[in-house]
Amino acid sequence: MNRIFGKSILLLALLTFSFNTFAQEKLPKGVLNWYNAAIPGMNTEIAYKLVKGRKSTPVIVAVIDSGIDVEHPDLKGQIWVNTKEIPGNGIDDDGNGYVDDIHGWNFLGNSKGEHLNETTLEVTRIYAKLKPVFEALEEDQVKGHPEYTIYKMVKKEYEKKRKEAESTFAQIKAFKNDILPSMDGIIAEQLGKENFTLADLKKWKPKDPQMTQMKRIAMMKLEDPSFLEQIQEGYDYYENSLKYHYNLEFTGRQDIIGDNEMDINDRNYGNNNVKGPDALHGTHVGGIIGAVRGNKLGGDGVAANVQLMSLRAVPDGDEYDKDIALAIRYAVDNGAKVINMSFGKAFSPMQKDVYAAMRYAEEKDVLLIHAAGNDGKDIDKEPNFPAVKYEFQTTPNTMLLTIGASTRHAKKGELAAAFSNYGQEGVDIFAPGYEIYNTVPEGKYQTLQGTSMAAPMVAGVAAFLKSYFPQLTMRQIKDIILESGKSYAGTMHVKPGTERKVDFATLCKSGKVVDLAAAVKLALTK
């Protein structure tokens, strides 16, 4: 799950969604390409000046996500092509087990070309599996059963989240269907003017809290062309949450894919359609990493000389551990040096398979970049899977970077995005993840935000460094990124999920934000 929605839904708070849509010419001042500018951006433009005249080599970056629109004009020339495969002949020419995998693989499809898009959350899957086993039994009948503790945990979490989704959806539904249609008439009556303007609203001084809220909402409606889209988006999201995410009866994967989702060796599934039905998230992530630079189309990618490999494994709902493990192995086996993982979840039933895949990447000197998550929580206490360290692990992951989301408002003491997860041990470094304008499907652009956007910033930085300094190992590049970051240790910033300011050094291991120019200077000394 990658999208962020506001916790409070009534009236104005209902509008605090994860992303907003802007036409390029109407982007708020300072948003376009801020992440590539000077700190608190990443000093990308300065970095390119530092390597001017230096030869670059292409770097394959795997994007494990919802899919990429490989035909997007701003990604032209930036998409990975499997030259060992003959397009469209229906034969596995390179013998890797995937037929016609020209640009990657879709782990959420079948041989008929059908797609799994909406699915359940992991907490729902685990609860659905364990509920028939334990629900009719008394405590003394299951004492000592290894899965009973898990059952109680997921039952509590599922019931809590399902109830929250029901309540939120009811409020959005009432807002959309009852409050919004009547709001203009009520305000017109208050103002004594049927066709009121934004200027009229600004002059209006309501005498009670309810009218004050209506004024604020009406102003947002007039100021933001995407207002109604955002309301509909929230409505659709929570409707889907009840229909799919928290639906114990939903069996979408079995109906469409038909594999054993708990068997890592059952691999004969998927198809080569790497875009899928909803590639918005993955296309945006891909654009951050490698959208064509300097063409005056949307935002510029961080790395100029990349080949984006699309591995569709993140549905609308929680990703499946099996798909993630196989996608990591596919990326490694097909030449990726960087793997971006802008996803995460609270439960993980196949931890050892995912961990084994991550160690496989480590053995092959492939760098994994993982988003820290968007719950405003401390992942040192509440893990966001794939985990920084699993309970069964005896040695640390040396080729994994976990990324928090930073903003362009460091001077206000708001460097960490309010939604970003944090952790003095679990989060390595922060990178821009707030108000990020880049590619979405069908040749369009959109502003999204989340640690999902921060991770590909670092993936782009890693690819840039490997491109211009191919002699460096990815392990060296990882160390350079951490060592060269801009330190904010000792400066006070609002702690995500609170209104309290803390030392930024308490929010991540390095106390830093990624700085590409400083990384280049350090790489030049190696």
C-alpha positions as CSV (number, residue, x, y, z in Angstrom):
1,M,0.0,0.0,0.0
2,N,1.5,3.3,-1.1
3,R,-1.1,6.0,-1.1
4,I,-1.6,8.4,1.8
5,F,-5.0,9.6,3.0
6,G,-5.8,12.0,5.8
7,K,-6.7,10.6,9.2
8,S,-9.6,13.0,9.8
9,I,-12.2,12.9,7.1
10,L,-14.9,15.5,8.0
11,L,-15.1,18.5,5.8
12,L,-11.7,20.2,5.2
13,A,-9.6,17.4,6.6
14,L,-11.2,15.1,4.1
15,L,-9.1,16.7,1.4
16,T,-5.7,15.8,2.8
17,F,-5.0,13.1,0.3
18,S,-1.6,11.8,-0.9
19,F,-1.4,13.5,-4.2
20,N,-2.9,16.4,-6.1
21,T,-3.2,16.9,-9.9
22,F,-1.9,20.0,-11.5
23,A,-1.7,21.0,-15.1
24,Q,2.0,21.8,-15.8
25,E,1.3,25.5,-16.3
26,K,-0.6,25.7,-13.0
27,L,2.0,24.1,-10.8
28,P,2.5,26.0,-7.6
29,K,5.6,28.1,-7.6
30,G,8.7,26.2,-6.6
31,V,7.4,22.7,-7.2
32,L,8.8,21.9,-10.6
33,N,12.2,20.1,-10.3
34,W,12.8,21.3,-6.8
35,Y,14.2,17.9,-5.9
36,N,17.0,18.4,-8.4
37,A,17.9,21.9,-7.2
38,A,20.1,23.0,-4.3
39,I,19.6,21.6,-0.8
40,P,17.1,20.8,0.5
41,G,16.9,19.3,-3.0
42,M,19.7,16.9,-4.0
43,N,22.1,19.3,-5.8
44,T,21.5,17.2,-9.0
45,E,22.2,20.1,-11.4
46,I,25.5,20.9,-9.7
47,A,26.4,17.2,-9.9
48,Y,26.0,17.2,-13.7
49,K,28.4,20.2,-14.0
50,L,30.9,18.3,-11.9
51,V,30.9,15.3,-14.3
52,K,30.8,17.4,-17.5
53,G,33.0,15.8,-20.1
54,R,33.1,12.5,-18.3
55,K,31.8,9.5,-20.1
56,S,28.7,7.7,-18.7
57,T,27.6,4.1,-19.2
58,P,24.0,2.8,-19.1
59,V,22.8,1.4,-15.8
60,I,19.8,-1.0,-15.5
61,V,17.4,0.0,-12.7
62,A,14.6,-2.4,-11.8
63,V,11.4,-0.9,-10.7
64,I,9.3,-3.3,-8.6
65,D,6.0,-1.5,-8.6
66,S,2.5,-1.3,-10.2
67,G,3.9,-1.2,-13.7
68,I,5.4,1.4,-16.0
69,D,3.9,3.0,-19.1
70,V,6.9,2.1,-21.3
71,E,5.4,4.3,-24.2
72,H,5.4,7.5,-22.2
73,P,7.2,10.2,-24.4
74,D,9.3,11.4,-21.4
75,L,10.6,7.8,-20.9
76,K,11.6,7.3,-24.5
77,G,15.0,5.7,-24.7
78,Q,15.0,5.0,-21.0
79,I,13.3,1.6,-21.0
80,W,15.2,-1.6,-20.6
81,V,15.1,-4.0,-23.6
82,N,15.9,-7.6,-23.2
83,T,18.0,-8.1,-26.4
84,K,18.2,-11.9,-25.8
85,E,14.4,-12.2,-26.4
86,I,12.7,-12.0,-29.8
87,P,9.5,-9.9,-29.4
88,G,6.2,-11.5,-29.9
89,N,7.3,-15.0,-31.0
90,G,5.8,-16.7,-28.0
91,I,9.0,-18.5,-27.2
92,D,11.3,-18.2,-24.1
93,D,14.3,-17.4,-26.3
94,D,16.7,-16.7,-23.5
95,G,15.6,-19.7,-21.4
96,N,15.0,-17.6,-18.2
97,G,11.5,-19.0,-17.7
98,Y,9.7,-15.9,-18.9
99,V,8.2,-15.8,-22.4
100,D,8.7,-12.6,-24.4
101,D,9.9,-10.6,-21.4
102,I,11.0,-7.7,-23.5
103,H,10.8,-4.9,-20.8
104,G,10.5,-7.0,-17.7
105,W,7.7,-9.1,-16.3
106,N,4.2,-8.8,-14.9
107,F,3.9,-11.1,-11.8
108,L,0.2,-10.0,-11.4
109,G,-1.1,-11.6,-14.7
110,N,-1.8,-14.8,-16.5
111,S,-1.1,-16.3,-19.9
112,K,-4.5,-15.0,-21.2
113,G,-3.3,-11.5,-20.7
114,E,-5.6,-10.9,-17.7
115,H,-4.4,-8.8,-14.7
116,L,-4.8,-8.8,-11.0
117,N,-5.2,-5.2,-9.8
118,E,-7.3,-5.0,-6.7
119,T,-6.5,-7.4,-3.9
120,T,-6.6,-7.8,-0.2
121,L,-4.2,-6.6,2.5
122,E,-1.9,-9.1,4.1
123,V,-3.6,-8.8,7.4
124,T,-6.9,-9.8,5.7
125,R,-5.2,-12.8,4.0
126,I,-3.7,-14.1,7.3
127,Y,-6.9,-13.6,9.2
128,A,-9.0,-15.3,6.5
129,K,-6.6,-18.3,6.7
130,L,-6.5,-18.6,10.5
131,K,-10.1,-17.6,11.3
132,P,-11.7,-21.0,10.4
133,V,-9.0,-22.7,12.5
134,F,-9.4,-20.7,15.8
135,E,-12.7,-18.8,15.9
136,A,-14.7,-21.7,17.4
137,L,-12.1,-22.7,19.9
138,E,-11.6,-21.6,23.5
139,E,-8.4,-20.2,24.8
140,D,-7.5,-23.4,26.7
141,Q,-8.0,-25.4,23.5
142,V,-5.3,-23.5,21.6
143,K,-2.8,-22.9,24.3
144,G,0.7,-23.2,23.0
145,H,-0.4,-23.3,19.3
146,P,2.3,-21.5,17.4
147,E,-0.1,-19.5,15.2
148,Y,-2.6,-18.5,17.8
149,T,-0.7,-15.4,18.9
150,I,-0.6,-14.3,15.3
151,Y,-4.3,-15.0,14.9
152,K,-5.2,-12.8,17.9
153,M,-2.9,-10.0,16.5
154,V,-4.3,-10.0,13.0
155,K,-7.9,-10.4,14.2
156,K,-7.6,-7.3,16.4
157,E,-5.8,-5.3,13.6
158,Y,-8.3,-6.4,10.9
159,E,-11.4,-5.6,12.9
160,K,-9.9,-2.2,13.8
161,K,-9.0,-1.3,10.3
162,R,-12.2,-2.6,8.8
163,K,-14.2,-0.5,11.2
164,E,-12.1,2.6,10.5
165,A,-12.6,2.1,6.7
166,E,-16.4,1.7,7.2
167,S,-16.6,4.8,9.2
168,T,-14.4,6.8,6.9
169,F,-16.3,5.7,3.8
170,A,-19.6,6.6,5.4
171,Q,-18.4,10.1,6.1
172,I,-16.9,10.6,2.6
173,K,-20.2,9.3,1.1
174,A,-22.2,11.7,3.2
175,F,-19.9,14.6,2.3
176,K,-19.9,13.8,-1.4
177,N,-23.6,13.0,-1.8
178,D,-25.2,15.3,0.8
179,I,-23.0,18.1,1.9
180,L,-21.4,19.1,-1.4
181,P,-24.6,19.3,-3.4
182,S,-26.3,21.5,-0.9
183,M,-23.2,23.6,0.1
184,D,-23.4,26.3,-2.7
185,G,-27.1,26.9,-2.0
186,I,-26.5,27.4,1.7
187,I,-23.6,29.8,1.1
188,A,-25.5,31.7,-1.5
189,E,-28.3,32.2,1.0
190,Q,-25.8,33.4,3.6
191,L,-24.2,35.8,1.2
192,G,-27.5,36.9,-0.5
193,K,-25.8,36.2,-3.8
194,E,-26.5,33.2,-6.0
195,N,-23.4,33.4,-8.2
196,F,-20.7,34.1,-5.6
197,T,-17.0,34.4,-6.4
198,L,-13.8,33.7,-4.6
199,A,-13.5,37.4,-3.7
200,D,-17.0,37.2,-2.2
201,L,-16.0,34.2,0.0
202,K,-12.8,36.0,1.2
203,K,-14.9,39.0,2.4
204,W,-17.5,36.7,4.1
205,K,-17.1,36.5,7.9
206,P,-19.2,33.5,9.1
207,K,-20.5,33.6,12.7
208,D,-20.4,29.9,13.5
209,P,-17.9,27.1,13.1
210,Q,-20.0,25.1,10.6
211,M,-20.2,28.0,8.2
212,T,-16.5,28.7,8.7
213,Q,-15.8,25.2,7.5
214,M,-18.1,25.5,4.6
215,K,-16.3,28.8,3.6
216,R,-13.0,27.1,3.6
217,I,-14.2,24.1,1.6
218,A,-15.9,26.4,-0.9
219,M,-12.7,28.4,-1.3
220,M,-10.7,25.2,-2.0
221,K,-13.3,24.1,-4.5
222,L,-12.9,27.4,-6.4
223,E,-9.2,27.6,-6.1
224,D,-8.3,24.0,-7.0
225,P,-9.7,22.5,-10.3
226,S,-8.9,19.0,-9.0
227,F,-11.1,19.4,-5.9
228,L,-13.9,17.2,-7.1
229,E,-11.5,14.7,-8.5
230,Q,-9.8,14.4,-5.1
231,I,-13.2,13.8,-3.4
232,Q,-14.0,11.1,-5.9
233,E,-10.6,9.6,-5.4
234,G,-11.1,9.3,-1.7
235,Y,-14.5,7.9,-2.2
236,D,-13.2,5.2,-4.7
237,Y,-10.3,4.4,-2.4
238,Y,-12.4,3.6,0.7
239,E,-15.0,1.9,-1.4
240,N,-12.3,-0.4,-2.7
241,S,-10.9,-0.9,0.7
242,L,-14.2,-2.4,1.8
243,K,-14.7,-4.3,-1.4
244,Y,-11.2,-5.7,-1.7
245,H,-8.6,-4.7,1.0
246,Y,-10.7,-5.8,4.0
247,N,-12.9,-8.4,2.3
248,L,-12.4,-11.9,3.8
249,E,-14.3,-13.5,0.9
250,F,-12.3,-11.9,-1.9
251,T,-10.2,-14.5,-3.9
252,G,-8.9,-12.4,-6.8
253,R,-5.5,-14.0,-7.1
254,Q,-6.9,-17.5,-7.1
255,D,-9.4,-16.6,-9.8
256,I,-7.0,-14.8,-12.1
257,I,-3.5,-16.1,-11.5
258,G,-4.3,-19.5,-10.0
259,D,-0.9,-20.2,-8.6
260,N,0.0,-21.3,-5.0
261,E,0.9,-17.9,-3.6
262,M,2.7,-19.5,-0.7
263,D,4.9,-21.7,-2.8
264,I,8.1,-20.0,-4.1
265,N,8.7,-22.8,-6.5
266,D,5.4,-22.4,-8.3
267,R,6.7,-19.9,-10.8
268,N,4.8,-20.6,-14.1
269,Y,2.6,-17.5,-14.0
270,G,2.4,-13.9,-15.1
271,N,2.8,-12.3,-18.5
272,N,4.9,-9.7,-20.3
273,N,2.5,-6.7,-20.1
274,V,4.6,-4.6,-17.8
275,K,2.2,-1.7,-17.8
276,G,-0.9,-3.4,-16.4
277,P,-4.3,-1.7,-15.7
278,D,-3.0,1.0,-13.3
279,A,0.6,2.0,-13.8
280,L,0.3,5.5,-12.3
281,H,2.5,4.8,-9.3
282,G,5.2,2.9,-11.1
283,T,5.3,5.3,-14.0
284,H,5.8,8.2,-11.6
285,V,8.6,6.3,-9.8
286,G,10.2,5.5,-13.1
287,G,10.1,9.1,-14.1
288,I,11.8,10.3,-11.0
289,I,14.6,7.9,-11.6
290,G,15.1,8.5,-15.3
291,A,12.7,10.8,-17.2
292,V,14.5,12.5,-20.0
293,R,16.4,15.5,-18.8
294,G,16.2,19.0,-20.2
295,N,13.3,18.4,-22.7
296,K,11.0,20.8,-21.0
297,L,8.4,18.0,-20.5
298,G,7.4,17.5,-16.9
299,G,10.0,17.0,-14.2
300,D,13.5,15.8,-15.0
301,G,14.7,12.4,-13.9
302,V,17.7,12.2,-11.6
303,A,19.8,9.8,-13.8
304,A,20.3,10.5,-17.5
305,N,21.7,7.2,-18.7
306,V,19.5,4.5,-17.3
307,Q,17.4,1.6,-18.5
308,L,14.2,1.1,-16.5
309,M,13.2,-2.5,-16.0
310,S,9.5,-2.8,-15.1
311,L,8.5,-5.6,-12.7
312,R,4.8,-5.4,-12.0
313,A,4.3,-6.9,-8.5
314,V,2.5,-4.2,-6.5
315,P,-1.3,-4.3,-6.8
316,D,-4.0,-2.0,-5.3
317,G,-3.7,-3.7,-1.9
318,D,-0.7,-5.4,-0.4
319,E,2.0,-7.0,-2.5
320,Y,2.6,-10.7,-2.2
321,D,5.9,-11.8,-0.7
322,K,6.4,-14.5,-3.4
323,D,6.1,-12.0,-6.2
324,I,8.5,-9.6,-4.5
325,A,11.1,-12.4,-4.0
326,L,10.8,-13.6,-7.6
327,A,11.0,-10.0,-8.9
328,I,14.2,-9.3,-7.0
329,R,15.8,-12.5,-8.4
330,Y,14.6,-11.6,-11.9
331,A,16.2,-8.2,-11.6
332,V,19.5,-9.5,-10.4
333,D,19.6,-12.3,-13.0
334,N,18.9,-9.8,-15.8
335,G,21.5,-7.2,-15.1
336,A,20.0,-4.7,-12.8
337,K,22.4,-2.9,-10.4
338,V,19.8,-1.0,-8.5
339,I,16.4,-2.2,-7.5
340,N,13.7,0.3,-6.4
341,M,11.1,-1.0,-3.9
342,S,8.5,1.7,-3.3
343,F,6.1,-0.5,-1.3
344,G,5.7,-1.9,2.1
345,K,3.3,-3.6,4.5
346,A,2.8,-4.5,8.2
347,F,2.7,-8.3,7.9
348,S,4.9,-10.7,5.9
349,P,4.2,-14.4,5.9
350,M,7.1,-15.5,3.6
351,Q,9.8,-13.5,5.2
352,K,12.5,-16.0,4.7
353,D,11.9,-16.2,0.9
354,V,12.1,-12.4,0.6
355,Y,15.2,-12.3,2.8
356,A,16.9,-15.0,0.7
357,A,16.2,-13.0,-2.4
358,M,17.6,-9.9,-0.8
359,R,20.7,-11.8,0.2
360,Y,21.0,-13.0,-3.4
361,A,21.0,-9.4,-4.5
362,E,23.7,-8.6,-2.0
363,E,25.9,-11.5,-3.2
364,K,25.7,-10.1,-6.7
365,D,26.5,-6.5,-5.6
366,V,23.0,-5.2,-6.4
367,L,21.7,-2.3,-4.3
368,L,18.2,-2.4,-2.9
369,I,16.4,0.9,-2.2
370,H,13.3,0.6,-0.1
371,A,10.7,3.2,0.9
372,A,10.3,3.6,4.7
373,G,6.5,3.9,4.5
374,N,3.9,6.6,5.0
375,D,2.3,6.0,8.4
376,G,4.3,8.7,10.3
377,K,5.6,5.9,12.6
378,D,8.9,4.7,14.1
379,I,9.8,1.5,12.1
380,D,12.3,0.6,14.8
381,K,9.3,-0.3,16.8
382,E,6.8,-1.2,14.1
383,P,8.5,-2.9,11.1
384,N,7.6,-2.0,7.5
385,F,8.2,-5.1,5.4
386,P,10.5,-6.0,3.7
387,A,12.2,-5.4,7.0
388,V,15.5,-3.7,7.7
389,K,16.3,-6.7,9.9
390,Y,14.2,-9.8,10.4
391,E,14.0,-11.5,13.8
392,F,15.7,-14.6,12.4
393,Q,18.5,-12.7,10.8
394,T,22.0,-13.0,12.3
395,T,23.9,-10.6,10.1
396,P,22.8,-7.1,8.8
397,N,21.7,-6.3,5.3
398,T,24.7,-4.5,3.8
399,M,23.0,-3.7,0.4
400,L,19.8,-2.2,1.6
401,L,19.0,1.5,2.0
402,T,15.7,2.5,3.6
403,I,14.6,6.0,2.7
404,G,12.4,8.6,4.5
405,A,10.7,11.5,2.7
406,S,12.0,15.1,3.0
407,T,10.3,18.3,2.0
408,R,11.5,21.7,0.6
409,H,10.6,23.4,3.8
410,A,13.7,22.9,5.9
411,K,13.9,26.6,6.8
412,K,10.5,26.2,8.5
413,G,11.7,23.3,10.6
414,E,9.6,20.9,8.5
415,L,12.3,18.9,6.8
416,A,10.7,15.5,7.4
417,A,7.4,15.1,5.6
418,A,4.5,14.7,8.0
419,F,3.5,11.3,6.6
420,S,7.0,9.8,6.5
421,N,8.0,6.9,8.7
422,Y,11.3,7.3,10.6
423,G,13.7,5.4,12.7
424,Q,17.1,6.1,14.2
425,E,18.2,2.6,13.2
426,G,15.7,1.5,10.6
427,V,15.8,4.6,8.2
428,D,19.2,5.3,6.7
429,I,18.7,8.7,5.1
430,F,16.0,11.1,3.8
431,A,15.4,12.3,0.2
432,P,12.8,14.5,-1.4
433,G,9.4,12.9,-1.4
434,Y,7.0,15.8,-1.1
435,E,5.3,17.6,-4.0
436,I,7.1,15.6,-6.7
437,Y,5.9,16.4,-10.2
438,N,6.7,13.7,-12.8
439,T,5.4,11.2,-15.3
440,V,2.1,9.2,-15.1
441,P,0.5,7.1,-17.8
442,E,-0.8,8.2,-21.2
443,G,1.9,11.0,-21.6
444,K,0.6,12.9,-18.6
445,Y,2.2,14.3,-15.4
446,Q,1.1,14.6,-11.8
447,T,2.3,15.7,-8.4
448,L,2.5,12.8,-6.0
449,Q,4.1,12.5,-2.6
450,G,5.2,9.7,-0.3
451,T,8.3,7.8,0.7
452,S,7.5,6.0,-2.6
453,M,8.8,9.1,-4.3
454,A,11.8,9.5,-2.0
455,A,13.2,6.0,-2.7
456,P,13.5,6.5,-6.5
457,M,15.4,9.7,-5.8
458,V,18.1,7.6,-4.2
459,A,17.8,4.9,-6.8
460,G,18.5,7.7,-9.4
461,V,21.4,8.9,-7.4
462,A,22.9,5.4,-7.2
463,A,22.4,4.9,-10.9
464,F,24.0,8.3,-11.7
465,L,27.1,7.4,-9.6
466,K,27.4,3.9,-11.2
467,S,26.9,5.4,-14.7
468,Y,29.8,7.9,-14.2
469,F,31.9,5.9,-11.9
470,P,31.5,2.3,-13.3
471,Q,34.6,1.1,-11.4
472,L,32.9,1.6,-8.1
473,T,31.0,-1.3,-6.6
474,M,27.4,-0.8,-5.6
475,R,28.5,-1.3,-2.0
476,Q,30.9,1.6,-2.3
477,I,28.2,3.7,-3.9
478,K,25.9,2.9,-1.0
479,D,28.6,4.1,1.4
480,I,29.3,7.2,-0.6
481,I,25.6,8.2,-0.6
482,L,25.4,7.9,3.2
483,E,28.8,9.6,3.9
484,S,28.2,12.5,1.6
485,G,24.6,13.4,2.6
486,K,23.8,16.9,3.9
487,S,23.8,16.6,7.7
488,Y,20.9,18.1,9.6
489,A,22.0,16.6,12.9
490,G,21.6,19.2,15.7
491,T,18.8,21.1,13.9
492,M,15.2,20.9,15.1
493,H,12.4,19.7,12.8
494,V,8.8,18.6,13.3
495,K,8.6,14.9,14.1
496,P,6.3,13.1,11.6
497,G,2.9,12.3,13.1
498,T,3.3,15.0,15.8
499,E,3.6,18.7,16.2
500,R,6.7,18.4,18.3
501,K,10.2,19.4,17.0
502,V,13.1,17.0,17.6
503,D,16.7,16.8,16.5
504,F,16.7,15.5,12.9
505,A,19.4,13.0,13.9
506,T,16.8,11.1,15.9
507,L,14.8,10.4,12.7
508,C,17.3,8.4,10.8
509,K,20.6,6.7,11.2
510,S,22.7,9.2,9.3
511,G,20.8,12.4,10.2
512,K,21.2,13.4,6.6
513,V,19.4,14.2,3.3
514,V,20.9,12.9,0.1
515,D,23.3,15.3,-1.7
516,L,24.3,14.1,-5.2
517,A,26.9,16.9,-5.8
518,A,28.7,16.0,-2.6
519,A,28.5,12.3,-3.5
520,V,30.2,13.1,-6.9
521,K,33.0,15.0,-5.1
522,L,33.5,12.0,-2.8
523,A,33.4,9.5,-5.7
524,L,36.1,11.5,-7.5
525,T,38.5,10.7,-4.7
526,K,38.0,6.9,-4.9
